[in-house]
């Protein structure tokens, strides 16, 4: 590696430092995405070197520098991108990197496990059996294997994948191994296989070899897969929905089959009527249909149980869920509406209220963020516009710091996002996950369960046309090849927007 390459990164850090001092929006966004420390006052050059390292996939500047000096900056950067791509399930990007540099993972045991390189794994374990239980980066080998989505690119390697699992366990690997998640929850190998990788073959193997189905994550995420294979495996192995949010997550997709399976697995009905939200309130705000509401009522959901001072029927009407409201009214449920609820119901029913506005101080807490809560539901743009007209905020962040325009981008809804952009939201906002508007759209393009039917490219175009900066490192880190090409073409046509 030439010193010029590292010098270029040092110069990037210097320029970022200057832009941060000047409070350039693009610099503020980059610092907030990769904060070097909690206190962002009096940042020094080392802090900006840290940010540059983070943007290139390295844990620290010394780690980047060491790898660059060992293998060359270009190869080191490619290797980091491969590691991140496999860890995040970006199989298209991983395939592209391997096509360019086929020997990139050679001798790296964790990557060889993740890529199902059976012969290489056998050879490495024969020489060094202790590799099976060693920490390789943030993960042990069985976690590299279980979190890999490579099976979707190479399904013909299923036999090799399971043979590697056998080898690792034979050499001491723990099928209940896990790693800490971003919210403090432990992410098990079983969650990696079923919930993250949608790898039913490996999930079944792990359960057959003693993996705990009640790991706090797998059952919840099995509801997001668009099929019921993971749920069936977990429930058959003894998973219990009590104490999890699996039922409520299945309701997010109005999935009657999954909800029915989970209700049958409950030993009681307490979860329907208590906790962060009741089941009927959740069904109303997630756009569930009448059949779903009736399933919940038949299972014991209380139609009179209030949540944060809101009645289920009033809540359904405020959220514009006529079907859930109809199910409740068919069972004789009635309730009075407050002035604020009446205004919100008018908006939901397609009626304007000229001259009237809601009083924020009288608004029940669950209604304060209704704009963010309903914007992903079908055909809600007119409803959203009427809510804004009576005084609801259009740019308020939710509990995770995510704003409505970011949600519209994550959902891949260009029409809704375009309208929100016309209201001039804060384009430099960084949410609680460290995401900007641009990175949130890209995250949704790879992780939103409905991504196949959405248009994330159009949302990217809207964001870029609105003037958001395009960090160069984002282009190479994008998992979808079509969006990588779109961003590359944009950067070539508008180099002044690239930072």
SULRAPE-V379147 format. One record per backbone hydrogen bond with DSSP energy under -1.0 kcal/mol. CO is the residue of the C=O (numbers start at 1). NH is the residue of the N-H. Records with the same first field share a line. If there is no record, write none. Layout:
CO: NH / NH
This chain:
3: 7
4: 8
5: 9
6: 10
7: 11
8: 12
9: 13
10: 14
11: 15
12: 16
13: 17
14: 18
15: 19
16: 20
17: 21
18: 22
19: 24
20: 23
24: 28
25: 29
26: 30
27: 31
28: 32
29: 33
30: 34
44: 47 / 48
45: 49
46: 50
47: 51
48: 52
49: 53
50: 54
51: 55
52: 56
53: 58
54: 57
60: 64
61: 65
62: 66
63: 67
64: 68
65: 69
66: 70
67: 71
68: 72
72: 76
73: 77
74: 78
75: 79
76: 80
77: 81
78: 82
79: 83
80: 84
81: 85
82: 86
83: 87
84: 88
85: 90
89: 91
90: 94
91: 95
92: 96
93: 97
94: 98
95: 99
96: 100
97: 101
101: 104
103: 106
105: 108
108: 112
109: 113
110: 114
111: 115
112: 117
113: 116
116: 118
117: 121
118: 122
119: 123
120: 124
121: 125
122: 126
123: 127
124: 128
128: 131
129: 132
130: 133
136: 139
139: 136
140: 144
141: 145
142: 146
143: 147
149: 152
150: 153 / 154
154: 157
155: 158
157: 161
158: 162
159: 163
160: 164
161: 165
162: 166
163: 167
164: 168
165: 169
166: 170
167: 171
168: 173
169: 172
174: 177
177: 189
179: 187
181: 184
185: 181
187: 179
188: 192
189: 193
190: 194
191: 196
192: 197
193: 199
199: 203
200: 204
201: 205
202: 206
203: 207
204: 208
205: 209
206: 211
207: 210
217: 221
218: 222
220: 223
221: 224
228: 232
229: 233
230: 234
231: 235
232: 236
233: 237
234: 239
235: 238
241: 244
245: 249
246: 250
247: 251
248: 252
250: 253 / 255
251: 254
254: 256
255: 259
256: 260
257: 261
258: 262
259: 263
260: 264
261: 265
269: 272
270: 273
272: 279
278: 282
279: 283
280: 284
281: 285
282: 286
283: 288
284: 287
289: 293
290: 294
291: 295
292: 296
293: 297
294: 298
295: 299
296: 301
297: 300
302: 305
307: 310
310: 307
311: 315
312: 316
313: 317
314: 318
315: 319
316: 321
317: 320
320: 322
321: 325
322: 326
323: 327
324: 328
325: 329
326: 330
328: 331 / 333
329: 332
338: 342
339: 343
340: 344
341: 345
342: 346
343: 347
344: 348
345: 349
346: 351
347: 350
353: 356
359: 362
364: 367
365: 368
367: 370
369: 373
370: 374
371: 375
374: 377
380: 384
381: 385
382: 386
383: 387
384: 388
385: 389
386: 390
387: 392
388: 391
390: 358
398: 401
400: 432
402: 398
403: 407
404: 408
405: 409
406: 410
407: 411
408: 413
412: 455
413: 417
414: 418
415: 419
416: 420
417: 421
418: 422
420: 423
421: 424
426: 429
431: 434
435: 431
436: 440
437: 441
438: 442
439: 443
440: 444
441: 445
443: 447
444: 448
448: 451
450: 453
451: 454
455: 459
456: 460
457: 461
458: 462
459: 463
460: 464
461: 465
462: 466
463: 468
464: 467
470: 499
471: 474
473: 477
480: 484
481: 485
482: 486
483: 487
484: 488
485: 489
486: 490
487: 491
488: 492
489: 493
490: 494
494: 497
495: 498
497: 470
